[in-house]
Amino acid sequence: MPSKGFTLVELMVTIAVLAVLATLAVPSFTATIRKNQIQRDMRDFIATLQDARSDAILHKATKTVTVGSSGWIPSDDVQWNTAKKPGASVSFNFMGSVSSISTQECFILESIKDTSLKAVMLLDKNGSITYLKGESTCPA
């Protein structure tokens, strides 16, 4: 008479194979989570800058985004790249232009735990913001 169901050995082998597959998948999943955190923080920073620029144009007044402990800061696992971080603030005038830069400024956010994971953004003097998705360095 054929048996119905699985033997204990078959179940143990299946669980062992699943454990090995899960162990292989965890590192790539962790990198994906870190990359998403960086991208989320960069999108949030860009949205903050865009809101300030819109307010400056709408109210015909200078609007400033403060960066650092008293203003916008990245989440716990993300930091500014030390070579490419904004100054203490970014100010938009009544025409939406940035008064604190000469032509273009590049900003880079990176993972604290894996500094190879980065998000790059360009801010032009005219106030336009470009998110260079997939890039890890500023253009030359």
C-alpha positions in Angstrom: 0.0 0.0 0.0 1.5 3.4 -1.0 2.0 5.8 1.8 0.4 9.2 1.8 2.4 12.2 2.9 6.1 12.9 3.4 8.7 11.1 5.5 10.6 13.0 8.2 13.8 12.8 6.2 12.2 14.4 3.1 10.8 17.2 5.3 14.3 17.8 6.9 16.0 17.9 3.5 13.4 20.4 2.2 13.9 22.6 5.2 17.7 22.5 4.9 17.5 23.5 1.2 15.2 26.4 2.0 17.5 27.5 4.8 20.5 27.6 2.4 18.5 29.6 -0.2 17.3 32.1 2.5 20.9 32.5 3.6 22.0 33.3 0.1 19.2 35.8 -0.4 19.7 37.9 2.8 22.8 39.9 1.6 21.1 41.1 -1.6 17.9 41.9 0.3 19.9 44.0 2.8 21.6 46.0 0.0 18.2 46.6 -1.5 16.8 48.0 1.8 19.9 50.3 2.1 19.6 51.5 -1.5 15.9 52.3 -0.9 16.7 54.2 2.2 19.2 56.4 0.4 16.8 57.0 -2.5 13.9 57.8 -0.1 16.1 60.4 1.7 17.2 62.0 -1.6 13.7 62.2 -2.9 12.6 63.8 0.5 15.5 66.3 0.3 14.5 67.2 -3.3 10.9 67.6 -2.3 12.0 69.9 0.5 14.0 72.0 -1.9 11.2 72.1 -4.5 8.7 73.2 -1.8 11.0 76.0 -0.8 11.6 77.1 -4.4 7.8 77.1 -5.0 7.2 79.2 -1.9 9.9 81.7 -2.9 8.3 82.2 -6.3 4.7 82.2 -5.0 5.3 84.7 -2.1 8.0 86.7 -3.9 10.4 86.3 -1.0 13.6 84.5 -0.2 13.1 81.0 1.2 15.8 79.0 2.9 16.2 75.3 3.5 18.5 74.7 6.5 20.6 71.6 6.4 21.9 69.9 9.5 20.8 69.5 13.1 18.5 72.5 13.0 16.9 71.6 9.6 16.7 68.8 7.1 18.8 65.8 8.1 19.0 62.3 6.5 17.7 59.2 8.3 19.8 57.3 10.8 21.5 54.9 8.2 22.3 57.6 5.7 24.8 60.4 5.7 26.1 63.2 3.4 29.2 62.3 1.4 31.9 64.4 3.1 33.2 65.8 -0.2 29.7 66.6 -1.6 27.4 67.9 1.0 25.4 71.1 1.1 26.5 74.1 3.2 24.5 75.1 6.2 21.6 76.2 4.0 20.2 76.6 0.5 18.4 79.8 -0.3 16.0 80.5 -3.2 15.2 84.1 -4.2 11.9 85.4 -5.5 12.7 84.2 -9.0 13.5 80.6 -7.8 17.2 80.9 -8.4 19.7 79.7 -5.8 21.8 82.6 -4.4 24.5 80.5 -2.7 26.0 78.7 -5.7 27.8 80.0 -8.8 26.6 77.6 -11.6 25.8 74.1 -10.3 26.2 72.2 -7.1 26.3 68.4 -6.7 25.2 66.6 -3.5 25.7 63.0 -2.6 24.0 60.9 0.0 25.5 57.6 1.0 24.8 54.6 3.2 26.7 54.6 6.5 27.1 50.8 6.4 28.0 50.6 2.8 29.5 53.7 1.3 29.4 52.3 -2.2 25.6 52.8 -2.2 25.0 56.5 -3.2 22.4 58.9 -4.5 23.4 62.0 -6.5 21.6 65.2 -7.1 22.4 68.3 -9.1 21.2 71.8 -8.1 21.6 74.5 -10.8 21.9 78.2 -10.2 18.5 78.7 -11.8 16.9 76.4 -9.1 16.4 73.3 -11.3 17.0 70.0 -9.5 18.2 66.9 -11.2 18.2 63.5 -9.5 20.9 61.3 -11.2 19.4 57.9 -10.4 21.9 55.1 -10.7 24.9 57.4 -10.5 27.4 57.3 -7.7 29.6 60.3 -8.6 29.1 63.8 -9.7 29.4 64.5 -13.5 32.6 66.2 -14.6 
